[in-house]
Amino acid sequence: MDQLFSPFQIKNLELNNRVVMPPMCQYSVTKKDGTPNDWHYTHYVSRAIGGTGLVIVEMTNVEPDGRISNNCLGFWSDEQIPAYKKIVDAVHEQGSKIAIQIAHAGRKAEDAETPVAPSAIRFSEKYKEPRALTTEEVQEMVDKFRQSVRRAVEAGFDAIELHGAHGYLIHQFHSSYTNKRADEYSELTRFGTEVVKAAKSEMPVDMPLIMRISATEFVEEGYQLQGGIELAKAYKEAGVDMFHISAGGEGAIAPSRNPGGHAGYMVPFARAMREALEVPVIAVGRLEDAQLADSIIGNQDADLVAVGRGMLRDPYWSIRAARELGQEMEVPVQYERGFA
């Protein structure tokens, strides 16, 4: 039986265990140039020292106005490659693997003078009204994703994750709630599938492509689980190898759609997607209890478990969880006395 600290492999990505640090925005690019700094280096490398199997770098945007804020990461220039490579190399030295989430915030770009989106629909009164991308601009956006993936491959990342969840640009295109276009990109999965194919064109054939997707939307008019499954099927056909299963983010949560916030509240979405798609999935959603995380793997609800808030509190969550579960995990020799 697989356990939380058993190895996992997909294509050429070999993980020591099934613990994932999910992408979590740090809003810490103090120079506002999109380039990671010492904070990001310490943040990610410390989780590798702590034994995390797969570290996923936070939402990293394909153009300056694609950031949630000007303090967010970006990957729109070749000059940014060395800073990312420094983090990648250090994570590898600790025996962990590292992916990066490539994205565009779309209408949720808070610091853009005029955000862009599939359609000119404001997220809420607290956000600016976006401008609808022209057909030509959508095609140019696909190429911006491709170029960011090319840079990530050159920096040495082990996997690429595309952000198709939480109401950001890819999600905005594949949701009828936010996509009211009249051109060819009114076909809900067209933009996302073009981005997937563009990403794959820059990736080695044995490198896995992950997509984070909202399995269901939380607004009353949004798609539900079966709709999310159909979207994921289209992306699987286009080339996605593994899905990172989340939910919501496209608007205010309707009472009838509120799943609550209890431990494991999104695991049923992960299991449903795994069974329907027959590809590996990553589960998320308050999974920092070691016994719960282990049971998700043992019960075959998901193949990997992402621990977000728990890992913000404790960079060495993986070491502690392995000890609690009585499962084998190597501790850095410098820290052995602390876990003896």
Buried (B, 14 or more C-beta within 10 A) or exposed (E): EBBBBBEBEBBEBEBBBBBBBBBBBBEBBEEBBBBBBEEBBEBBBBBBBBBBBBBBBBBBBBBBBBBBBBBBBBBBBEEBBEBBBBBBEBBBEBBBBBBBBBBBBBBBBBBBEEBBBBBBBEBEEEEBEBBBBEEEEBBEBBEBBBBBBBBBBEBBBBBBBBBBBBBBBBBBBBBEBBBEBEEEBBBBBBBBBBBBEBBBEBBEEEBBBBBBBBBBBBBEEBBEBEBBBBBBBBBBEBBBBBBBBBBBBBBEBEEEBEBEEEEBBBBBBBBBBBEBBEBBBBBBBBBBBBEBBBBBBEEEBBBBBBBBEBBBEBBBBBBBBBEEBEBEBEBBEEBEEEEE
